[in-house]
Amino acid sequence: MMKISLLLLLPLTAVVVIASTDEARVASARVESCSGCSLKRLHEVKRFIMEDLQKYENTVFKSIHGRRPELILLDAQDNEIDRIELSDKSREQCNELLTSRGFRLKSPEGEELKSSKGDEL
C-alpha cells in the first residue's frame, strides 16, 4: 500500500518541479497592444497598461497597431515563455498576474535617493 501511494505522488512531484522551473525562468514582461483601437473598449485593461504596468520592475509596453492586449513573459534571453490574453481581465486581475509571476513594484525614487545618501555618510 505504501509503495502504491508513493508511486501516485511521483507524477505530482514532477509537475510541481516543472512549474517551479518555468516560473523561475521569467525575467521580464512585455505588454503588446494597440494603444487606441481595442483599448478604448477595455477600460480596466487600459488603466492597467497606462497607469500600473510602468510601476513594475522589468516590464515594458509595446504599441502594435490592431493588436489585442497580451502579456508576454520572457526569459533572460528575451525568449517567449508564455503569452496571456488580457482582454477578459480586470485591472486587478492584470496586476495579480504580474505579482503571481514574481514581478515586484519599483521602489519610489525618493526612497532610493534617501538610502543612497545614507550610504554616503
C-alpha angles and dihedrals in degrees: 000000000000092000091051091051092051092049090052091052096050096076090048091052091051091052092051092049092049092048092049094052092049092052091046090055094060107108104161144359135221127194113208120194145133103270093222122007107062095020091064088071095040102066096167094049091045091054090049092051098042100037111020110030095068090056092068126083118249097011131123139177121228118193113217118176112246095004120138111229114274134170110222117197116208136192125227091279092051092253113150114252101171141355120208125191111229101187094095095044131097122229089257092051091051090053091046090053090059096044092046089056092053102262114149130205115254113253114250113266091237091061092049091051091046093052093045091051089049090053091055094057 
